[in-house]
Amino acid sequence: MNHSKRSAFLFFQRFILVFLIYQCIRIGFYFYNKSFFTEINSQVFVGGVIFDLAAIGYLNILFAILHIIPGRFQQNLKYQKFLFYSFFIGNSIFICTNFIDYEYFKFIGRRSSFSILMAEGMSNEIGGLLISYCIDFWKIPLLMIFTILLFFLGLKSIKFKNIKSISKTQSYISLLLVLLILFTLGRGIHRKPLSIVDAPKYGPIGTSALVLNTPFTVIKTLSPKDNLKEINYFTPEEAESIFNPIQTFSYSEPNKKNVVLLILESFGDENLGVGQTPFIDSLIQKSYFFENSFANGKVSMDAASSTVSSIPSLMNKSFISSNYSVNEIYGLNQLLEANGYNSSFFHGAFNGSQNFDQYAGHVGFDNYFGKNEYEGPAVFDGVWGIFDEEFLQYTAKKINTFEQPFFSTIFTISSHAPFIIPEKYKGKFPKGKTEIQESIAYADFAVKEFFETAKKMPWYNNTIFVITADHTSAYGTEPAQKNNVGKFRVPIMFFVPGDESMIGVNTKNMQQIDILPSMADYLQLNAKMITFGKSYKSDQDFVVNFLDNIYNLEIGEYYLAFDGNKSLGLYNWKKDPALKENLIKKEPELANKMERFIKAYIQTFNHRITQNKLVIKE
């Protein structure tokens, strides 16, 4: 073997070792989250190899140059040790990011992006969360340490002391060949560079997170520019004829009830009716309850823009943390303020958490009340903010000082990981079957106490309470709770004290982005707005959300999975909640009709978001 091969071969051996480590991590990821991947095939792992090679290729271009570029320094033992340790440390950092998603995947349903990994919007909480993560999921840090130790020992077994001076011509040829290979691996062999959205091509619906690796998704989301693009499935006129986001409401006499929007942390359907939420369960019986209701995102930040501004989360980054968050936005607070309401946003966490205070300021809320503004007993939970019971009592009393009519958004926090409840309540609530459910029971109690206090206040009987959850939890136990339909099932209900016409069950599909137009309809307000949802009084019956690079569309009892290019599956999600029978070949006309709708919806969404056309200009 000549010396140029020695130098290139050293890099090649190290590259192969990193590749093998990635394969072991993927296998571990699969077994750790096996219940989420009910259907896999060999293509999943073929895709995994492609995306692993892409990530490793991107990350090691510099190391290829350092290994092979000619010079007498290549013979220097100190240089070779520097190369060894820099290669080890550089690759170890990205290897470790994969382990974060072993557990975090359960919460967000996809691989982490750069902004999620950097805890965007959670800078104050990150220290406590990391400590909690390491304690609660101690097996993951141990597995991470073991893998890094294995990686180190593997590198040590590859000898590097015999690198000698070589021909510059040979060396440059070797370098060019290696760089060409790495560039090809990183880019992919297709016309367009390999991207996150290519993952669904390599396996059944819902397996993209298994195909991908976290270093790849981090690399692809490093750019400050968001990756939303204009799409032209149809002419603008044709798209608008299929889905038109401009809606008009016209009434002669407004119904100026106060509006309280209560967003409950992680109160997915999987936590209701199982003994953990006796108060919410009882409130459902007194409310106008939407039996088939959905979130439009998978993280808390998504819920704010969905419920208040009727903007779904149709990209891999939350709208309120994206570049588009500075767009002009029309929201429920603006609709109501134009009709004489004052507006406020309450969130018991650190100010700055989830970017809620920035969002509230940008969209035009009159006041924001967070941990900094809280007045009451010292009840910091040690990680997030003020325990729900005390913060909701503070909220009720603060609302009591507002002039009517008012609009208040309230976001709870205590049923968020690490699921801390006050010491005085330890052992008081049922543990439930999953890790989150004790804190769910505590939060349900805190909400009950809030309503007990509010009931005594003069504004209570003149208020509509809109109650929903930000997203599901990570702890559904049934197969139907772990697919791309079940992962979005949250309660939505309208509770209106004294209004018996608002008691009952609505079986149509409802979603968070429907709240804005629904309030315009219920309160009988005159308005013309851009909304990606529909009123609860509408004849339309659609729900749209996005996860794991799949657009999900429910119309009636059917669910369509669309990857941006083609439909992957059609299911009757009511008769077949586990999504076992793909009907796309049996019902081609329905599949085509639903595909036309989702295409028009995506085209309209992308156009209005990228072109800053979310507000009607008269």
Secondary structure, DSSP 4 states (H G I P E B T S, - for coil): --HHHHHHHHHHHHHHHHHHHHHHHHHHHHHHTGGG-S---HHHHHHHHHHHHHHHHHHTHHHHHHHHS-SGGGG-HHHHHHHHHHHHHHHHHHHHHHHHHHHHHHHHSS---HHHHTTTT-TTTHHHHHHHHHHHTTHHHHHHHHHHHHHHHHHHTS--TT-----HHHHHHHHHHHHHHHHHHHH-SSSSPP-GGGGGGGSSTT-HHHHS-HHHHHHHT-SSS-------SS-HHHHHHH---EEEE--SS----EEEEEEETT--GGGTTSSS-HHHHHHHTTSEEEEEEE-S-SSHHHHHHHHHH-----SSS-GGGSGGGGS----HHHHHHTTT-EEEEEE-B-TTGGGHHHHHHHHT-SEEE-TTT--SS--B-SSSBB-HHHHHHHHHHHHTTSPSSEEEEEE--TTSTT----GGGTTTS---SSTTHHHHHHHHHHHHHHHHHHTTSTTGGGEEEEEEESS--S---SGGGSSTTGGGB--EEEE-TT-GGG-EEEEEEEEGGGHHHHHHHHTT--EEEE-SS--TTSS--EEEEEETTEEEEEETTEEEEE-SSSEEEEEETTT-TT-----TTT-HHHHHHHHHHHHHHHHHHHHHHHTT--S---
